[in-house]
């Protein structure tokens, strides 16, 4: 078993990490870190469990640690659910102390020597861990993308062999993406908010790195452009994307590509049976009905039409955050970087 910890364990994404890791077959969740006011207290006493799954009692008595490498000496890997402004320095401290970091934060995603990974899309980019170690870092940092970016690149993965140069996307993003206290009730009820800070820029840049090519220890961006418009909608969980791709091939060719898609990885505990599911119903996917497919790790695609146009949807705090990071860690372990 690999000893792991969670940084920011009491927040929305932190709780998802705890939920997934509490009974993980490869990872032993031994340390939980949070703010100084929670440090030294049992996790069960300080966390306000907000998930719709039962609280994992087996970690209830784990004492919360300060967010410092010195207080987490027994871990091989930490999962970071820290806010970006805190993660920027803290994650480097852990990596320099010889601890692996799988981060959901945006702080280091676009740095040239740090992998931005979706295992079904670009598993080879983990080779940048070797670059970090060549630079003298004892540990490493590996990031997963922004939650809406993950849904888009997953939906594009089965059709990436078709020629295209431009992607347009409009998102309808769940309120849980902003954290427990992220959107005021009076702001989101009966409303759509047509702006989410930095979200469009993240989609337009991160996707090019993820779908790019690793050559000579650096990533060459994918040869297409992305134009995004992002919106917050009154849905609790599940980001929905309307996507336009300038592919000239007939839709029947794309249908076949989705149906025959086999991810370049297999045998990881958190990986769903279907990473990308093509749905034939005219009115699917829908967040309430489809977000928990594959235990929240499946990205559903539907309404595939000439143009090419389609709708993609996935669970933003599982596939789009904690689950994505855990899947990265499983791949890291399988490739013997730990």
LINSUL-V801651 format. One record per residue. N is the residue number from 1. RES is the residue in one letter. PHI is phi in whole degrees, 0 to 359 (none if undefined). NEAR is the number of other ideal C-beta (glycine too) atoms within 10 Angstrom. Layout:
N;RES;PHI;NEAR  N;RES;PHI;NEAR
This chain:
1;X;none;11  2;X;263;17  3;X;284;16  4;X;229;26  5;X;223;27  6;X;236;31  7;X;263;29  8;X;77;25  9;X;286;28  10;X;264;22  11;X;279;22  12;X;299;20  13;X;287;27  14;X;302;24  15;X;293;25  16;X;296;28  17;X;302;30  18;X;299;25  19;X;303;21  20;X;286;25  21;X;269;24  22;X;303;15  23;X;228;11  24;X;284;17  25;X;289;8  26;X;252;17  27;X;245;25  28;X;255;14  29;X;282;25  30;X;252;17  31;X;222;21  32;X;233;26  33;X;243;26  34;X;207;24  35;X;293;14  36;X;301;9  37;X;290;9  38;X;262;20  39;X;301;16  40;X;89;11  41;X;255;13  42;X;297;15  43;X;305;24  44;X;298;14  45;X;272;11  46;X;254;18  47;X;273;22  48;X;261;8  49;X;294;15  50;X;249;11  51;X;280;14  52;X;270;8  53;X;248;10  54;X;300;8  55;X;296;16  56;X;287;19  57;X;298;9  58;X;293;10  59;X;247;21  60;X;301;12  61;X;268;10  62;X;296;18  63;X;283;14  64;X;289;24  65;X;258;22  66;X;296;14  67;X;275;24  68;X;210;14  69;X;302;17  70;X;295;9  71;X;268;15  72;X;229;22  73;X;289;11  74;X;269;10  75;X;257;23  76;X;264;19  77;X;208;22  78;X;237;29  79;X;255;30  80;X;258;29  81;X;248;29  82;X;283;26  83;X;299;14  84;X;304;14  85;X;292;10  86;X;271;16  87;X;299;25  88;X;310;14  89;X;271;10  90;X;297;22  91;X;296;25  92;X;295;16  93;X;301;15  94;X;294;26  95;X;297;23  96;X;292;14  97;X;274;16  98;X;92;13  99;X;255;22  100;X;287;24  101;X;235;27  102;X;253;27  103;X;249;27  104;X;265;31  105;X;283;25  106;X;272;18  107;X;306;22  108;X;246;22  109;X;302;24  110;X;262;15  111;X;288;13  112;X;296;10  113;X;259;19  114;X;246;25  115;X;292;28  116;X;246;25  117;X;238;27  118;X;238;26  119;X;307;24  120;X;284;26  121;X;248;21  122;X;218;22  123;X;300;19  124;X;292;12  125;X;293;21  126;X;298;20  127;X;302;14  128;X;292;23  129;X;300;21  130;X;297;13  131;X;296;17  132;X;299;19  133;X;290;14  134;X;296;10  135;X;278;8  136;X;105;7  137;X;274;17  138;X;284;12  139;X;263;23  140;X;196;26  141;X;236;28  142;X;233;26  143;X;247;28  144;X;251;30  145;X;284;28  146;X;307;28  147;X;299;27  148;X;286;29  149;X;298;29  150;X;302;26  151;X;300;30  152;X;290;27  153;X;291;27  154;X;296;27  155;X;292;25  156;X;278;26  157;X;305;23  158;X;292;22  159;X;244;22  160;X;290;14  161;X;285;8  162;X;280;15  163;X;283;11  164;X;206;16  165;X;234;10  166;X;212;12  167;X;233;24  168;X;242;15  169;X;216;25  170;X;240;15  171;X;255;27  172;X;235;20  173;X;256;24  174;X;291;24  175;X;290;20  176;X;296;24  177;X;295;26  178;X;262;17  179;X;87;14  180;X;300;13  181;X;246;8  182;X;282;13  183;X;231;20  184;X;295;9  185;X;303;8  186;X;291;8  187;X;275;11  188;X;257;17  189;X;299;9  190;X;57;6  191;X;205;12  192;X;229;10  193;X;257;16  194;X;273;10  195;X;200;10  196;X;227;19  197;X;309;9  198;X;68;11  199;X;295;21  200;X;295;18  201;X;297;12  202;X;297;21  203;X;297;27  204;X;285;16  205;X;252;18  206;X;298;25  207;X;298;29  208;X;290;20  209;X;290;24  210;X;299;27  211;X;267;22  212;X;279;17  213;X;242;13  214;X;278;16  215;X;225;8  216;X;50;5  217;X;68;12  218;X;210;12  219;X;264;23  220;X;265;12  221;X;302;13  222;X;298;19  223;X;272;12  224;X;215;17  225;X;248;12  226;X;233;22  227;X;239;13  228;X;239;21  229;X;227;14  230;X;246;25  231;X;222;15  232;X;265;23  233;X;234;17  234;X;281;16  235;X;241;21  236;X;287;13  237;X;227;21  238;X;111;30  239;X;268;31  240;X;247;25  241;X;233;24  242;X;260;15  243;X;237;24  244;X;240;16  245;X;230;20  246;X;278;13  247;X;266;19  248;X;270;8  249;X;297;14  250;X;295;10  251;X;301;15  252;X;301;9  253;X;292;12  254;X;289;22  255;X;303;14  256;X;297;12  257;X;296;17  258;X;295;18  259;X;294;9  260;X;263;8  261;X;296;16  262;X;233;9  263;X;299;19  264;X;283;11  265;X;231;17  266;X;201;9  267;X;81;8  268;X;262;19  269;X;303;12  270;X;272;26  271;X;289;20  272;X;283;20  273;X;300;10  274;X;240;15  275;X;289;23  276;X;231;22  277;X;246;21  278;X;272;20  279;X;254;21  280;X;263;9  281;X;295;10  282;X;294;7  283;X;249;10  284;X;230;16  285;X;276;24  286;X;231;17  287;X;304;21  288;X;295;10  289;X;268;15  290;X;238;21  291;X;292;25  292;X;264;16  293;X;298;21  294;X;62;22  295;X;56;14  296;X;89;23  297;X;256;25  298;X;272;25  299;X;261;30  300;X;263;28  301;X;236;27  302;X;209;20  303;X;52;17  304;X;286;21  305;X;227;12  306;X;303;9  307;X;147;12  308;X;271;20  309;X;228;14  310;X;201;23  311;X;245;21  312;X;237;25  313;X;208;29  314;X;203;35  315;X;285;30  316;X;287;29  317;X;267;29  318;X;259;26  319;X;299;31  320;X;273;32  321;X;208;25  322;X;299;29  323;X;298;27  324;X;297;26  325;X;291;27  326;X;295;27  327;X;298;26  328;X;301;26  329;X;296;30  330;X;297;23  331;X;293;22  332;X;301;23  333;X;295;17  334;X;297;17  335;X;272;14  336;X;65;6  337;X;273;17  338;X;259;16
